[in-house]
Amino acid sequence: MDLKEKIYRFLFLMIISNGFVVYRQFWLNNVKFIVGVILFFIIRRELHFRIENKEKNLKYYWINYGLFVMALGIFPPFIYLLLIYLFQDIRIHDLFKKRSVMIYGMILIWFAIQNFVIFLYPSLIFDLFTLYSRFNREWGPDLFFYLRDFQLFHGEFKQIVINAMSIVIGVITFIIILNKNLQIEEKFAYFCFISLFLFMYTWRVLLILLPFTLLIFIQFLKKENNFLDFIKKNKIISLGMFSIIGINFMPEFRFTFYKYIPAFRWYPYNLLVGLRWIFFMSILGISMLILHLRNHKIESQNFKSEI
């Protein structure tokens, strides 16, 4: 991303490599780290090939889609990212060309290779759906993680919201796919940013969504050699990064504040506990909005001056 100053690279890295979001992956023996490594490796390859001006051959796609299918095997809801990635290089008029069909075939072949047991025992497909339904019934997606402490969604209403958000995320994915002005890393970043607010499984993949969201800020970054000048020139970006730090480092209250300060369990202090996520998410959303409005204003002024 052309962020060459070591202090800034260190700053961005520290934000995403520490905190309770990271700790929780080890605490729950989670495997989302693997998904994150795969996705960032794929994006890194994309950046490398673009910088080196290398041609993407079939070997390139074979490796990337093989890794992508593996990531989906661990976390299937990221099928949206696969669609965004797939149609980044395939235009509408190229949908049925030989090269495109070969790429579709690669994905199917990788799926068959990595899930060959399903072909040996087809009943596993029904077992999978049964397990998935049971999981959603007993645990369910974490709708709007920043509202999770208020427990606003129950029963049929929760299912209606889940279905509605699935449609919304699908529409947003389609819009991102159609936007050909964005590079693939930018498309991933904007999808992950929007997912922080709308995705049903945000709580489980904050480890991945937050780092991708940080990529959006880099395009607005004003690079200064002096660190204090950097802060002054990038006040809104610093505010947005502060919000991500707040989300990333927010501890589990059950094992921290509730344990040592039990009063946080009861009204009105429990309201403060519930609002902690909304506070940081609001800062993140507002800072992102200001940056884009400011950038749009600058582009409009430049366009008028050219005219």
ZAVEXKE-824310 format. One record per residue (C-alpha): residue number from 1; x, z, y; residue in one letter. Coordinates in pm, 1 decimal. Example, Ala and Ser with C-alpha at 12.3 -4.5 7.8 and 13.67 -1.06 7.14 Angstrom:
REM ZAVEXKE-824310
r pos = 1, x = 1230.0, z = 780.0, y = -450.0, code = A $
r pos = 2, x = 1367.0, z = 714.0, y = -106.0, code = S $
***
This chain:
REM ZAVEXKE-824310
r pos = 1, x = 0.0, z = 0.0, y = 0.0, code = M $
r pos = 2, x = 308.1, z = -39.4, y = 225.3, code = D $
r pos = 3, x = 328.9, z = 333.4, y = 294.8, code = L $
r pos = 4, x = 707.8, z = 357.7, y = 307.4, code = K $
r pos = 5, x = 764.5, z = 683.8, y = 495.9, code = E $
r pos = 6, x = 843.9, z = 944.9, y = 230.2, code = K $
r pos = 7, x = 673.7, z = 1228.0, y = 417.7, code = I $
r pos = 8, x = 342.1, z = 1038.4, y = 423.2, code = Y $
r pos = 9, x = 367.8, z = 935.5, y = 59.7, code = R $
r pos = 10, x = 444.9, z = 1297.1, y = -27.7, code = F $
r pos = 11, x = 146.2, z = 1414.8, y = 178.1, code = L $
r pos = 12, x = -97.3, z = 1177.4, y = 5.2, code = F $
r pos = 13, x = 45.8, z = 1265.3, y = -335.5, code = L $
r pos = 14, x = 19.7, z = 1641.0, y = -282.1, code = M $
r pos = 15, x = -347.3, z = 1613.9, y = -186.3, code = I $
r pos = 16, x = -445.9, z = 1452.7, y = -516.5, code = I $
r pos = 17, x = -203.6, z = 1621.3, y = -757.3, code = S $
r pos = 18, x = -306.0, z = 1982.6, y = -698.5, code = N $
r pos = 19, x = -618.1, z = 2194.3, y = -675.7, code = G $
r pos = 20, x = -898.2, z = 2312.4, y = -898.9, code = F $
r pos = 21, x = -1007.5, z = 1954.9, y = -970.0, code = V $
r pos = 22, x = -674.8, z = 1906.6, y = -1146.3, code = V $
r pos = 23, x = -670.6, z = 2252.6, y = -1303.2, code = Y $
r pos = 24, x = -1018.4, z = 2200.0, y = -1449.1, code = R $
r pos = 25, x = -892.4, z = 1904.0, y = -1653.1, code = Q $
r pos = 26, x = -654.8, z = 2133.9, y = -1841.6, code = F $
r pos = 27, x = -897.6, z = 2423.6, y = -1852.6, code = W $
r pos = 28, x = -1163.9, z = 2209.1, y = -2023.5, code = L $
r pos = 29, x = -908.6, z = 2012.5, y = -2226.6, code = N $
r pos = 30, x = -1046.4, z = 1701.4, y = -2059.1, code = N $
r pos = 31, x = -919.1, z = 1345.5, y = -2101.6, code = V $
r pos = 32, x = -1012.1, z = 1201.8, y = -1761.6, code = K $
r pos = 33, x = -641.0, z = 1200.6, y = -1678.0, code = F $
r pos = 34, x = -603.9, z = 915.4, y = -1926.2, code = I $
r pos = 35, x = -879.2, z = 716.4, y = -1753.5, code = V $
r pos = 36, x = -715.8, z = 778.8, y = -1415.9, code = G $
r pos = 37, x = -373.3, z = 669.1, y = -1538.7, code = V $
r pos = 38, x = -520.5, z = 348.0, y = -1683.4, code = I $
r pos = 39, x = -716.3, z = 255.0, y = -1370.4, code = L $
r pos = 40, x = -428.6, z = 325.0, y = -1132.2, code = F $
r pos = 41, x = -187.9, z = 138.1, y = -1358.5, code = F $
r pos = 42, x = -419.2, z = -166.1, y = -1349.6, code = I $
r pos = 43, x = -443.5, z = -151.2, y = -969.5, code = I $
r pos = 44, x = -66.2, z = -106.1, y = -944.3, code = R $
r pos = 45, x = -17.3, z = -422.2, y = -1151.2, code = R $
r pos = 46, x = -257.8, z = -606.1, y = -921.3, code = E $
r pos = 47, x = -59.3, z = -498.7, y = -614.6, code = L $
r pos = 48, x = 271.2, z = -587.5, y = -780.6, code = H $
r pos = 49, x = 158.1, z = -937.6, y = -880.2, code = F $
r pos = 50, x = 17.3, z = -999.2, y = -532.5, code = R $
r pos = 51, x = 335.1, z = -885.7, y = -355.1, code = I $
r pos = 52, x = 557.5, z = -1084.4, y = -591.6, code = E $
r pos = 53, x = 315.7, z = -1378.9, y = -565.0, code = N $
r pos = 54, x = 302.9, z = -1407.1, y = -943.1, code = K $
r pos = 55, x = 40.5, z = -1606.9, y = -1127.6, code = E $
r pos = 56, x = -198.1, z = -1410.4, y = -1348.8, code = K $
r pos = 57, x = -173.4, z = -1565.5, y = -1692.1, code = N $
r pos = 58, x = -375.5, z = -1489.3, y = -2004.0, code = L $
r pos = 59, x = -118.5, z = -1229.2, y = -2116.4, code = K $
r pos = 60, x = -174.8, z = -1042.6, y = -1790.0, code = Y $
r pos = 61, x = -551.2, z = -1036.1, y = -1843.2, code = Y $
r pos = 62, x = -510.8, z = -947.2, y = -2211.0, code = W $
r pos = 63, x = -316.0, z = -631.0, y = -2124.0, code = I $
r pos = 64, x = -535.5, z = -526.1, y = -1831.9, code = N $
r pos = 65, x = -868.6, z = -576.4, y = -2005.9, code = Y $
r pos = 66, x = -740.8, z = -408.7, y = -2320.7, code = G $
r pos = 67, x = -656.3, z = -102.1, y = -2114.1, code = L $
r pos = 68, x = -985.7, z = -122.3, y = -1925.5, code = F $
r pos = 69, x = -1189.4, z = -125.4, y = -2247.1, code = V $
r pos = 70, x = -992.8, z = 179.2, y = -2362.2, code = M $
r pos = 71, x = -1083.0, z = 357.4, y = -2036.8, code = A $
r pos = 72, x = -1451.0, z = 271.6, y = -2086.6, code = L $
r pos = 73, x = -1434.7, z = 409.6, y = -2438.3, code = G $
r pos = 74, x = -1341.7, z = 744.4, y = -2282.7, code = I $
r pos = 75, x = -1579.3, z = 724.6, y = -1985.1, code = F $
r pos = 76, x = -1847.6, z = 450.2, y = -2023.5, code = P $
r pos = 77, x = -2012.6, z = 499.9, y = -1677.6, code = P $
r pos = 78, x = -1712.6, z = 322.0, y = -1523.3, code = F $
r pos = 79, x = -1865.7, z = -2.5, y = -1649.9, code = I $
r pos = 80, x = -1940.2, z = -65.1, y = -1280.6, code = Y $
r pos = 81, x = -1568.1, z = -79.7, y = -1204.7, code = L $
r pos = 82, x = -1515.8, z = -323.7, y = -1491.1, code = L $
r pos = 83, x = -1778.0, z = -555.8, y = -1339.6, code = L $
r pos = 84, x = -1610.8, z = -530.6, y = -998.2, code = I $
r pos = 85, x = -1272.4, z = -605.5, y = -1154.2, code = Y $
r pos = 86, x = -1404.0, z = -887.3, y = -1373.1, code = L $
r pos = 87, x = -1566.1, z = -1081.4, y = -1091.0, code = F $
r pos = 88, x = -1285.1, z = -1030.6, y = -840.1, code = Q $
r pos = 89, x = -1106.4, z = -1340.7, y = -972.5, code = D $
r pos = 90, x = -1411.8, z = -1518.9, y = -1113.8, code = I $
r pos = 91, x = -1626.6, z = -1688.4, y = -852.0, code = R $
r pos = 92, x = -1992.7, z = -1778.8, y = -905.8, code = I $
r pos = 93, x = -1913.3, z = -2145.8, y = -956.7, code = H $
r pos = 94, x = -1644.6, z = -2049.0, y = -1212.3, code = D $
r pos = 95, x = -1871.4, z = -1837.3, y = -1434.5, code = L $
r pos = 96, x = -1878.6, z = -2083.6, y = -1723.7, code = F $
r pos = 97, x = -1541.2, z = -2248.2, y = -1688.4, code = K $
r pos = 98, x = -1301.4, z = -2237.0, y = -1981.4, code = K $
r pos = 99, x = -1071.5, z = -1973.4, y = -1828.4, code = R $
r pos = 100, x = -1364.6, z = -1744.7, y = -1747.1, code = S $
r pos = 101, x = -1511.6, z = -1777.8, y = -2095.2, code = V $
r pos = 102, x = -1170.5, z = -1688.8, y = -2241.3, code = M $
r pos = 103, x = -1164.8, z = -1371.6, y = -2032.2, code = I $
r pos = 104, x = -1513.9, z = -1277.7, y = -2154.2, code = Y $
r pos = 105, x = -1389.5, z = -1337.7, y = -2506.7, code = G $
r pos = 106, x = -1088.8, z = -1109.9, y = -2448.8, code = M $
r pos = 107, x = -1316.3, z = -824.7, y = -2347.3, code = I $
r pos = 108, x = -1534.2, z = -871.1, y = -2655.6, code = L $
r pos = 109, x = -1231.6, z = -894.8, y = -2884.9, code = I $
r pos = 110, x = -1079.3, z = -578.3, y = -2738.2, code = W $
r pos = 111, x = -1410.7, z = -399.1, y = -2779.3, code = F $
r pos = 112, x = -1428.9, z = -510.2, y = -3142.7, code = A $
r pos = 113, x = -1070.2, z = -402.4, y = -3211.4, code = I $
r pos = 114, x = -1103.9, z = -61.4, y = -3047.9, code = Q $
r pos = 115, x = -1446.5, z = 7.0, y = -3200.5, code = N $
r pos = 116, x = -1410.4, z = -159.1, y = -3540.4, code = F $
r pos = 117, x = -1563.2, z = 145.1, y = -3714.4, code = V $
r pos = 118, x = -1900.7, z = 51.4, y = -3562.4, code = I $
r pos = 119, x = -1891.1, z = -276.3, y = -3755.2, code = F $
r pos = 120, x = -1817.4, z = -89.0, y = -4075.6, code = L $
r pos = 121, x = -2089.8, z = 169.8, y = -4012.9, code = Y $
r pos = 122, x = -2355.0, z = 22.3, y = -3775.7, code = P $
r pos = 123, x = -2558.0, z = 344.6, y = -3800.6, code = S $
r pos = 124, x = -2299.0, z = 501.8, y = -3569.2, code = L $
r pos = 125, x = -2462.2, z = 310.6, y = -3282.4, code = I $
r pos = 126, x = -2785.7, z = 504.2, y = -3331.4, code = F $
r pos = 127, x = -2589.7, z = 827.0, y = -3374.0, code = D $
r pos = 128, x = -2421.7, z = 755.9, y = -3041.6, code = L $
r pos = 129, x = -2755.1, z = 714.1, y = -2860.7, code = F $
r pos = 130, x = -2887.8, z = 1029.9, y = -3024.6, code = T $
r pos = 131, x = -2582.1, z = 1226.2, y = -2915.9, code = L $
r pos = 132, x = -2599.9, z = 1081.1, y = -2565.2, code = Y $
r pos = 133, x = -2968.0, z = 1174.2, y = -2530.2, code = S $
r pos = 134, x = -2901.9, z = 1523.9, y = -2660.1, code = R $
r pos = 135, x = -2612.8, z = 1568.4, y = -2419.8, code = F $
r pos = 136, x = -2821.1, z = 1459.0, y = -2120.0, code = N $
r pos = 137, x = -3109.1, z = 1679.9, y = -2230.4, code = R $
r pos = 138, x = -2899.1, z = 1993.2, y = -2275.5, code = E $
r pos = 139, x = -2641.1, z = 1940.2, y = -2002.4, code = W $
r pos = 140, x = -2743.3, z = 1634.3, y = -1808.2, code = G $
r pos = 141, x = -2558.2, z = 1442.5, y = -1535.3, code = P $
r pos = 142, x = -2439.2, z = 1642.7, y = -1236.6, code = D $
r pos = 143, x = -2668.5, z = 1488.4, y = -976.1, code = L $
r pos = 144, x = -2518.0, z = 1511.5, y = -628.4, code = F $
r pos = 145, x = -2247.6, z = 1763.3, y = -712.8, code = F $
r pos = 146, x = -2250.8, z = 1892.7, y = -354.9, code = Y $
r pos = 147, x = -2608.3, z = 2015.4, y = -417.0, code = L $
r pos = 148, x = -2547.1, z = 2149.7, y = -766.6, code = R $
r pos = 149, x = -2566.8, z = 2516.7, y = -659.9, code = D $
r pos = 150, x = -2919.8, z = 2469.6, y = -525.6, code = F $
r pos = 151, x = -3053.3, z = 2332.8, y = -859.2, code = Q $
r pos = 152, x = -3306.5, z = 2104.8, y = -691.2, code = L $
r pos = 153, x = -3366.0, z = 1864.7, y = -980.5, code = F $
r pos = 154, x = -3550.7, z = 1953.4, y = -1299.0, code = H $
r pos = 155, x = -3745.4, z = 1787.7, y = -1577.4, code = G $
r pos = 156, x = -3912.9, z = 1452.3, y = -1515.6, code = E $
r pos = 157, x = -3822.4, z = 1453.3, y = -1145.8, code = F $
r pos = 158, x = -3454.3, z = 1473.4, y = -1238.1, code = K $
r pos = 159, x = -3491.7, z = 1175.3, y = -1470.0, code = Q $
r pos = 160, x = -3664.6, z = 976.4, y = -1194.2, code = I $
r pos = 161, x = -3375.5, z = 1051.3, y = -956.9, code = V $
r pos = 162, x = -3123.0, z = 955.1, y = -1226.7, code = I $
r pos = 163, x = -3296.2, z = 619.5, y = -1279.9, code = N $
r pos = 164, x = -3319.9, z = 557.6, y = -905.1, code = A $
r pos = 165, x = -2951.5, z = 634.9, y = -849.8, code = M $
r pos = 166, x = -2856.4, z = 407.8, y = -1139.6, code = S $
r pos = 167, x = -3036.8, z = 122.2, y = -964.7, code = I $
r pos = 168, x = -2878.5, z = 207.6, y = -629.0, code = V $
r pos = 169, x = -2527.5, z = 218.3, y = -778.3, code = I $
r pos = 170, x = -2597.2, z = -114.0, y = -950.0, code = G $
r pos = 171, x = -2704.4, z = -275.2, y = -620.9, code = V $
r pos = 172, x = -2399.3, z = -134.0, y = -441.1, code = I $
r pos = 173, x = -2174.3, z = -270.2, y = -717.2, code = T $
r pos = 174, x = -2334.2, z = -614.3, y = -675.8, code = F $
r pos = 175, x = -2278.1, z = -604.5, y = -297.1, code = I $
r pos = 176, x = -1914.5, z = -505.2, y = -345.3, code = I $
r pos = 177, x = -1866.4, z = -788.4, y = -594.4, code = I $
r pos = 178, x = -2006.0, z = -1041.3, y = -346.3, code = L $
r pos = 179, x = -1773.3, z = -923.4, y = -67.8, code = N $
r pos = 180, x = -1476.0, z = -1153.5, y = -102.8, code = K $
r pos = 181, x = -1300.7, z = -1016.7, y = 206.7, code = N $
r pos = 182, x = -1192.5, z = -701.3, y = 21.0, code = L $
r pos = 183, x = -894.3, z = -676.5, y = -210.9, code = Q $
r pos = 184, x = -951.7, z = -525.5, y = -554.0, code = I $
r pos = 185, x = -799.1, z = -188.1, y = -462.8, code = E $
r pos = 186, x = -1027.1, z = -173.7, y = -157.4, code = E $
r pos = 187, x = -1331.6, z = -250.9, y = -370.0, code = K $
r pos = 188, x = -1240.0, z = 26.8, y = -612.5, code = F $
r pos = 189, x = -1183.5, z = 261.4, y = -318.1, code = A $
r pos = 190, x = -1520.1, z = 191.1, y = -152.9, code = Y $
r pos = 191, x = -1704.0, z = 219.0, y = -483.7, code = F $
r pos = 192, x = -1541.6, z = 556.5, y = -548.3, code = C $
r pos = 193, x = -1616.5, z = 675.0, y = -193.7, code = F $
r pos = 194, x = -1984.8, z = 586.1, y = -229.2, code = I $
r pos = 195, x = -1985.7, z = 737.1, y = -577.9, code = S $
r pos = 196, x = -1883.0, z = 1073.0, y = -432.8, code = L $
r pos = 197, x = -2225.9, z = 1082.0, y = -268.1, code = F $
r pos = 198, x = -2447.2, z = 900.5, y = -519.2, code = L $
r pos = 199, x = -2288.3, z = 877.7, y = -865.1, code = F $
r pos = 200, x = -2452.5, z = 1087.4, y = -1140.0, code = M $
r pos = 201, x = -2119.7, z = 1180.9, y = -1299.0, code = Y $
r pos = 202, x = -1914.6, z = 1251.3, y = -986.8, code = T $
r pos = 203, x = -1834.0, z = 1609.8, y = -1085.1, code = W $
r pos = 204, x = -1667.0, z = 1494.3, y = -1406.3, code = R $
r pos = 205, x = -1441.6, z = 1233.2, y = -1247.1, code = V $
r pos = 206, x = -1349.4, z = 1381.8, y = -908.3, code = L $
r pos = 207, x = -992.8, z = 1359.5, y = -1034.5, code = L $
r pos = 208, x = -1025.1, z = 978.0, y = -1013.1, code = I $
r pos = 209, x = -1272.5, z = 929.8, y = -728.1, code = L $
r pos = 210, x = -1079.8, z = 1134.3, y = -470.3, code = L $
r pos = 211, x = -744.8, z = 949.0, y = -502.6, code = P $
r pos = 212, x = -917.0, z = 609.1, y = -480.6, code = F $
r pos = 213, x = -1107.7, z = 727.3, y = -172.6, code = T $
r pos = 214, x = -776.0, z = 814.2, y = -6.4, code = L $
r pos = 215, x = -677.9, z = 446.1, y = -25.7, code = L $
r pos = 216, x = -942.4, z = 367.9, y = 238.4, code = I $
r pos = 217, x = -765.2, z = 583.5, y = 495.7, code = F $
r pos = 218, x = -434.5, z = 401.1, y = 450.9, code = I $
r pos = 219, x = -568.0, z = 80.7, y = 608.2, code = Q $
r pos = 220, x = -645.7, z = 273.0, y = 930.8, code = F $
r pos = 221, x = -318.3, z = 465.7, y = 933.0, code = L $
r pos = 222, x = -103.9, z = 452.7, y = 1246.6, code = K $
r pos = 223, x = 249.7, z = 508.4, y = 1123.6, code = K $
r pos = 224, x = 471.3, z = 728.1, y = 1337.9, code = E $
r pos = 225, x = 824.7, z = 849.9, y = 1265.4, code = N $
r pos = 226, x = 755.5, z = 1193.5, y = 1408.8, code = N $
r pos = 227, x = 515.8, z = 1403.0, y = 1201.7, code = F $
r pos = 228, x = 347.1, z = 1564.9, y = 1504.7, code = L $
r pos = 229, x = 293.9, z = 1220.5, y = 1658.3, code = D $
r pos = 230, x = 149.1, z = 1111.0, y = 1326.4, code = F $
r pos = 231, x = -109.6, z = 1390.7, y = 1342.6, code = I $
r pos = 232, x = -196.3, z = 1312.1, y = 1706.4, code = K $
r pos = 233, x = -237.1, z = 939.6, y = 1642.2, code = K $
r pos = 234, x = -437.4, z = 994.4, y = 1322.9, code = N $
r pos = 235, x = -672.8, z = 1279.1, y = 1411.9, code = K $
r pos = 236, x = -977.0, z = 1132.7, y = 1237.2, code = I $
r pos = 237, x = -774.1, z = 1041.0, y = 928.8, code = I $
r pos = 238, x = -627.5, z = 1392.0, y = 923.0, code = S $
r pos = 239, x = -982.2, z = 1529.3, y = 938.2, code = L $
r pos = 240, x = -1086.2, z = 1309.1, y = 644.4, code = G $
r pos = 241, x = -781.4, z = 1414.8, y = 444.8, code = M $
r pos = 242, x = -864.0, z = 1777.9, y = 523.3, code = F $
r pos = 243, x = -1209.6, z = 1726.4, y = 372.5, code = S $
r pos = 244, x = -1060.2, z = 1583.5, y = 52.4, code = I $
r pos = 245, x = -822.4, z = 1879.9, y = 34.7, code = I $
r pos = 246, x = -1123.3, z = 2110.8, y = 70.4, code = G $
r pos = 247, x = -1306.5, z = 1938.9, y = -216.0, code = I $
r pos = 248, x = -998.4, z = 1916.7, y = -435.5, code = N $
r pos = 249, x = -891.6, z = 2277.2, y = -389.5, code = F $
r pos = 250, x = -1236.1, z = 2436.3, y = -401.1, code = M $
r pos = 251, x = -1216.8, z = 2704.0, y = -674.8, code = P $
r pos = 252, x = -1473.8, z = 2780.3, y = -942.1, code = E $
r pos = 253, x = -1673.1, z = 3063.2, y = -787.0, code = F $
r pos = 254, x = -1774.2, z = 3205.6, y = -1124.5, code = R $
r pos = 255, x = -1416.9, z = 3309.2, y = -1197.2, code = F $
r pos = 256, x = -1295.0, z = 3382.7, y = -845.8, code = T $
r pos = 257, x = -1530.7, z = 3488.3, y = -565.8, code = F $
r pos = 258, x = -1815.5, z = 3600.8, y = -791.0, code = Y $
r pos = 259, x = -1577.6, z = 3809.0, y = -995.0, code = K $
r pos = 260, x = -1405.0, z = 3985.2, y = -708.5, code = Y $
r pos = 261, x = -1677.0, z = 3966.5, y = -438.6, code = I $
r pos = 262, x = -2011.2, z = 3990.6, y = -627.1, code = P $
r pos = 263, x = -2209.5, z = 3979.6, y = -301.3, code = A $
r pos = 264, x = -2164.1, z = 3599.8, y = -297.7, code = F $
r pos = 265, x = -2414.5, z = 3579.8, y = -583.8, code = R $
r pos = 266, x = -2705.9, z = 3694.3, y = -366.6, code = W $
r pos = 267, x = -2892.3, z = 3586.9, y = -56.6, code = Y $
r pos = 268, x = -2789.7, z = 3510.3, y = 215.2, code = P $
r pos = 269, x = -2425.6, z = 3482.2, y = 107.4, code = Y $
r pos = 270, x = -2513.3, z = 3248.6, y = -179.1, code = N $
r pos = 271, x = -2626.6, z = 2995.6, y = 84.3, code = L $
r pos = 272, x = -2272.0, z = 2986.4, y = 217.9, code = L $
r pos = 273, x = -2149.5, z = 2921.3, y = -135.0, code = V $
r pos = 274, x = -2389.5, z = 2631.7, y = -178.3, code = G $
r pos = 275, x = -2311.6, z = 2481.1, y = 161.1, code = L $
r pos = 276, x = -1935.8, z = 2470.3, y = 101.9, code = R $
r pos = 277, x = -1954.7, z = 2127.0, y = -65.0, code = W $
r pos = 278, x = -2194.2, z = 1987.5, y = 196.3, code = I $
r pos = 279, x = -1954.7, z = 2098.4, y = 469.6, code = F $
r pos = 280, x = -1657.7, z = 1904.5, y = 333.9, code = F $
r pos = 281, x = -1864.3, z = 1605.1, y = 222.5, code = M $
r pos = 282, x = -2014.0, z = 1579.3, y = 574.3, code = S $
r pos = 283, x = -1668.4, z = 1580.1, y = 730.3, code = I $
r pos = 284, x = -1555.5, z = 1310.1, y = 487.2, code = L $
r pos = 285, x = -1857.3, z = 1089.2, y = 556.5, code = G $
r pos = 286, x = -1845.0, z = 1131.7, y = 934.3, code = I $
r pos = 287, x = -1470.3, z = 1066.1, y = 956.8, code = S $
r pos = 288, x = -1508.4, z = 751.0, y = 747.2, code = M $
r pos = 289, x = -1797.0, z = 632.9, y = 966.8, code = L $
r pos = 290, x = -1600.2, z = 692.6, y = 1288.5, code = I $
r pos = 291, x = -1298.5, z = 501.1, y = 1156.6, code = L $
r pos = 292, x = -1509.0, z = 199.2, y = 1062.7, code = H $
r pos = 293, x = -1707.8, z = 200.8, y = 1388.6, code = L $
r pos = 294, x = -1384.3, z = 225.8, y = 1586.8, code = R $
r pos = 295, x = -1229.7, z = -57.0, y = 1387.1, code = N $
r pos = 296, x = -1541.9, z = -271.1, y = 1433.7, code = H $
r pos = 297, x = -1527.2, z = -209.4, y = 1810.3, code = K $
r pos = 298, x = -1161.8, z = -314.5, y = 1825.7, code = I $
r pos = 299, x = -1232.7, z = -631.2, y = 1624.4, code = E $
r pos = 300, x = -1525.6, z = -717.3, y = 1854.8, code = S $
r pos = 301, x = -1308.3, z = -671.8, y = 2163.6, code = Q $
r pos = 302, x = -1033.7, z = -890.0, y = 2014.4, code = N $
r pos = 303, x = -1289.3, z = -1157.3, y = 1928.5, code = F $
r pos = 304, x = -1429.0, z = -1155.6, y = 2283.9, code = K $
r pos = 305, x = -1080.0, z = -1179.4, y = 2433.2, code = S $
r pos = 306, x = -1001.1, z = -1478.6, y = 2212.2, code = E $
r pos = 307, x = -1319.8, z = -1649.1, y = 2328.6, code = I $
***
